[in-house]
């Protein structure tokens, strides 16, 4: 840091010392000006003269008042104007005591608002100029009298300009800080949304495939001794489901890699184009699934396409886990005007109707409502986040999702997805 910068920082921290130095400079200027007489006997001549004691005392008082110009600008202005009026009325010839009032007026204009500057400035100009013109031996149109008017007016204008510039710079800095805070908040919001999206994907992938692995492993263990062929087939499904789970987990974890990582996955996210493949995985797990579609030619945005796939995947997974033996599922995808409606129905009574069964998972899916969980109940203690994740995913793209028991038994999941992009979408999934 240079000497000039250190001095500037020191003066910024010691404003009273700076004002004292300014007051000393003004005093020197007033005293020096008081020794000059611009009106000689032979016209405009310059000759040395000595100011009287009263003028010297008034100059010292005015300079001393300027030391406190930042702490009490209005009081300092009143004091310097009063001293200047005494000098204008009593001195002959006059000493430039009005210089202190000019500095005080500049301070008031730079420290207050524009209306105050106008009022105080006009009052100071009027009082000092009127007294200068009406008092003393000089004619009213003398140069010194007009100089009082000019200097006070320039002081008010300069102070207002300094205040305006200071306010402008402060506004720019404040706007820059606000923009920086906004960028940080936006970055945090995007990170939170991305974490939520990844968490939903992880839940959908793990819940779907692990449920299938669990079912097929149970089948293999049951028929291992009596029907080894069926056990081998079940184990093959287990291997295929686990391989799919690992592949999708690897793809999801790949989202956390750096953008330039060449190992980042490039496989597109699943959508309704893979609906038949999804249904086959559940059929292989022993769940009869019927698929009906009337959305041919409809191209959903990437986010809506993924949301539709995940809703169906989660709903069928919950049917397989909670609907009970003998349950069947129906999936329909229908285009209705500007939206696509996805519905998943099942006719299962739920395992909580069987004595001795654990009812925790059923409460997550909304079954067991007769035990206190309603159709839109969020995840309970010990349950999962399936329904909550479906609703969040669909709501994020401007749609709606409802889930609840069907009249006469079973469960129904219904999602409405917009065909066009929605402003609140998180963007195309990777």
CORNORMO-V508077 format. One record per residue. N is the residue number from 1. PHI is phi in whole degrees, -180 to 180 (* if undefined). Layout:
# CORNORMO-V508077
n:N phi:PHI
n:N phi:PHI
This chain:
# CORNORMO-V508077
n:1 phi:*
n:2 phi:-74
n:3 phi:-63
n:4 phi:-63
n:5 phi:-67
n:6 phi:-65
n:7 phi:-66
n:8 phi:-66
n:9 phi:-65
n:10 phi:-65
n:11 phi:-67
n:12 phi:-67
n:13 phi:-84
n:14 phi:-128
n:15 phi:-67
n:16 phi:-64
n:17 phi:-65
n:18 phi:-64
n:19 phi:-67
n:20 phi:-65
n:21 phi:-65
n:22 phi:-64
n:23 phi:-62
n:24 phi:-64
n:25 phi:-64
n:26 phi:-65
n:27 phi:-63
n:28 phi:-61
n:29 phi:-65
n:30 phi:-65
n:31 phi:-66
n:32 phi:-62
n:33 phi:-69
n:34 phi:-75
n:35 phi:-90
n:36 phi:-113
n:37 phi:-120
n:38 phi:-87
n:39 phi:-120
n:40 phi:-84
n:41 phi:-70
n:42 phi:-104
n:43 phi:99
n:44 phi:-81
n:45 phi:-129
n:46 phi:-115
n:47 phi:-144
n:48 phi:-77
n:49 phi:-144
n:50 phi:-113
n:51 phi:-70
n:52 phi:-78
n:53 phi:-65
n:54 phi:-62
n:55 phi:-64
n:56 phi:-62
n:57 phi:-65
n:58 phi:-65
n:59 phi:-65
n:60 phi:-65
n:61 phi:-62
n:62 phi:-63
n:63 phi:-66
n:64 phi:-63
n:65 phi:-64
n:66 phi:-67
n:67 phi:-62
n:68 phi:-105
n:69 phi:-67
n:70 phi:-82
n:71 phi:-75
n:72 phi:-141
n:73 phi:-62
n:74 phi:-66
n:75 phi:-66
n:76 phi:-65
n:77 phi:-62
n:78 phi:-62
n:79 phi:-66
n:80 phi:-68
n:81 phi:-65
n:82 phi:-62
n:83 phi:-63
n:84 phi:-64
n:85 phi:-64
n:86 phi:-62
n:87 phi:-65
n:88 phi:-65
n:89 phi:-84
n:90 phi:-99
n:91 phi:-83
n:92 phi:-157
n:93 phi:-77
n:94 phi:-84
n:95 phi:-99
n:96 phi:-76
n:97 phi:-68
n:98 phi:-61
n:99 phi:-59
n:100 phi:-66
n:101 phi:-67
n:102 phi:-62
n:103 phi:-64
n:104 phi:-66
n:105 phi:-65
n:106 phi:-59
n:107 phi:-63
n:108 phi:-63
n:109 phi:-65
n:110 phi:-79
n:111 phi:-105
n:112 phi:-117
n:113 phi:-92
n:114 phi:-67
n:115 phi:-58
n:116 phi:-64
n:117 phi:-61
n:118 phi:-62
n:119 phi:-65
n:120 phi:-68
n:121 phi:-64
n:122 phi:-64
n:123 phi:-64
n:124 phi:-65
n:125 phi:-60
n:126 phi:-66
n:127 phi:-65
n:128 phi:-66
n:129 phi:-68
n:130 phi:-64
n:131 phi:-66
n:132 phi:-63
n:133 phi:-77
n:134 phi:-89
n:135 phi:-106
n:136 phi:94
n:137 phi:-80
n:138 phi:-79
n:139 phi:-66
n:140 phi:-64
n:141 phi:-93
n:142 phi:-64
n:143 phi:-62
n:144 phi:-63
n:145 phi:-68
n:146 phi:-68
n:147 phi:-65
n:148 phi:-59
n:149 phi:-62
n:150 phi:-67
n:151 phi:-68
n:152 phi:-67
n:153 phi:-65
n:154 phi:-66
n:155 phi:-63
n:156 phi:-65
n:157 phi:-66
n:158 phi:-66
n:159 phi:-63
n:160 phi:-66
n:161 phi:-65
n:162 phi:-63
n:163 phi:-62
n:164 phi:-64
n:165 phi:-65
n:166 phi:-61
n:167 phi:-66
n:168 phi:-65
n:169 phi:-63
n:170 phi:-63
n:171 phi:-65
n:172 phi:-65
n:173 phi:-63
n:174 phi:-64
n:175 phi:-65
n:176 phi:-65
n:177 phi:-64
n:178 phi:-66
n:179 phi:-65
n:180 phi:-66
n:181 phi:-64
n:182 phi:-64
n:183 phi:-64
n:184 phi:-65
n:185 phi:-65
n:186 phi:-64
n:187 phi:-64
n:188 phi:-64
n:189 phi:-64
n:190 phi:-66
n:191 phi:-63
n:192 phi:-64
n:193 phi:-66
n:194 phi:-67
n:195 phi:-62
n:196 phi:-65
n:197 phi:-65
n:198 phi:-64
n:199 phi:-62
n:200 phi:-64
n:201 phi:-62
n:202 phi:-60
n:203 phi:-62
n:204 phi:-62
n:205 phi:-66
n:206 phi:-66
n:207 phi:-62
n:208 phi:-67
n:209 phi:-73
n:210 phi:-67
n:211 phi:-62
n:212 phi:-67
n:213 phi:-62
n:214 phi:-62
n:215 phi:-65
n:216 phi:-67
n:217 phi:-65
n:218 phi:-63
n:219 phi:-63
n:220 phi:-62
n:221 phi:-66
n:222 phi:-75
n:223 phi:-107
n:224 phi:-59
n:225 phi:-80
n:226 phi:-90
n:227 phi:-131
n:228 phi:-63
n:229 phi:-64
n:230 phi:-65
n:231 phi:-65
n:232 phi:-63
n:233 phi:-64
n:234 phi:-64
n:235 phi:-66
n:236 phi:-64
n:237 phi:-64
n:238 phi:-60
n:239 phi:-63
n:240 phi:-66
n:241 phi:-66
n:242 phi:-67
n:243 phi:-65
n:244 phi:-64
n:245 phi:-63
n:246 phi:-64
n:247 phi:-63
n:248 phi:-71
n:249 phi:-65
n:250 phi:-64
n:251 phi:-67
n:252 phi:-68
n:253 phi:-64
n:254 phi:-62
n:255 phi:-64
n:256 phi:-85
n:257 phi:-73
n:258 phi:-70
n:259 phi:-62
n:260 phi:-92
n:261 phi:-71
n:262 phi:-69
n:263 phi:-88
n:264 phi:-63
n:265 phi:-69
n:266 phi:-120
n:267 phi:-69
n:268 phi:-66
n:269 phi:-69
n:270 phi:-69
n:271 phi:-150
n:272 phi:-66
n:273 phi:-65
n:274 phi:-104
n:275 phi:-65
n:276 phi:-64
n:277 phi:-64
n:278 phi:-64
n:279 phi:-63
n:280 phi:-64
n:281 phi:-63
n:282 phi:-77
n:283 phi:-63
n:284 phi:-65
n:285 phi:-85
n:286 phi:98
n:287 phi:-106
n:288 phi:-66
n:289 phi:-129
n:290 phi:-109
n:291 phi:-118
n:292 phi:-129
n:293 phi:-132
n:294 phi:-138
n:295 phi:-121
n:296 phi:-61
n:297 phi:86
n:298 phi:-86
n:299 phi:-111
n:300 phi:-83
n:301 phi:-59
n:302 phi:-56
n:303 phi:-66
n:304 phi:-68
n:305 phi:-64
n:306 phi:-66
n:307 phi:-62
n:308 phi:-61
n:309 phi:-63
n:310 phi:-68
n:311 phi:-63
n:312 phi:-65
n:313 phi:-61
n:314 phi:-67
n:315 phi:-64
n:316 phi:-67
n:317 phi:-60
n:318 phi:-68
n:319 phi:-62
n:320 phi:-66
n:321 phi:-83
n:322 phi:-121
n:323 phi:-75
n:324 phi:95
n:325 phi:-68
n:326 phi:79
n:327 phi:-76
n:328 phi:-124
n:329 phi:-125
n:330 phi:-125
n:331 phi:-118
n:332 phi:-131
n:333 phi:-127
n:334 phi:-128
n:335 phi:-89
n:336 phi:-127
n:337 phi:62
n:338 phi:-85
n:339 phi:-132
n:340 phi:-119
n:341 phi:-102
n:342 phi:-113
n:343 phi:-131
n:344 phi:-126
n:345 phi:-118
n:346 phi:-144
n:347 phi:-114
n:348 phi:-78
n:349 phi:-78
n:350 phi:96
n:351 phi:-75
n:352 phi:-71
n:353 phi:-82
n:354 phi:-92
n:355 phi:-60
n:356 phi:88
n:357 phi:-78
n:358 phi:-76
n:359 phi:-99
n:360 phi:-61
n:361 phi:-62
n:362 phi:-63
n:363 phi:-66
n:364 phi:-65
n:365 phi:-84
n:366 phi:100
n:367 phi:-75
n:368 phi:74
n:369 phi:-65
n:370 phi:-70
n:371 phi:-100
n:372 phi:122
n:373 phi:-99
n:374 phi:-84
n:375 phi:-65
n:376 phi:-114
n:377 phi:-69
n:378 phi:-73
n:379 phi:-64
n:380 phi:-91
n:381 phi:-64
n:382 phi:91
n:383 phi:-94
n:384 phi:-105
n:385 phi:-127
n:386 phi:-61
n:387 phi:-64
n:388 phi:-62
n:389 phi:-63
n:390 phi:-62
n:391 phi:-64
n:392 phi:-64
n:393 phi:-65
n:394 phi:-72
n:395 phi:-63
n:396 phi:-63
n:397 phi:-105
n:398 phi:89
n:399 phi:-106
n:400 phi:-144
n:401 phi:-143
n:402 phi:-128
n:403 phi:-149
n:404 phi:-180
n:405 phi:-65
n:406 phi:-91
n:407 phi:-67
n:408 phi:93
n:409 phi:117
n:410 phi:96
n:411 phi:-142
n:412 phi:-138
n:413 phi:-119
n:414 phi:-133
n:415 phi:-125
n:416 phi:-114
n:417 phi:-119
n:418 phi:-72
n:419 phi:-76
n:420 phi:-97
n:421 phi:-62
n:422 phi:-109
n:423 phi:-62
n:424 phi:-92
n:425 phi:-63
n:426 phi:-79
n:427 phi:107
n:428 phi:-66
n:429 phi:-69
n:430 phi:-90
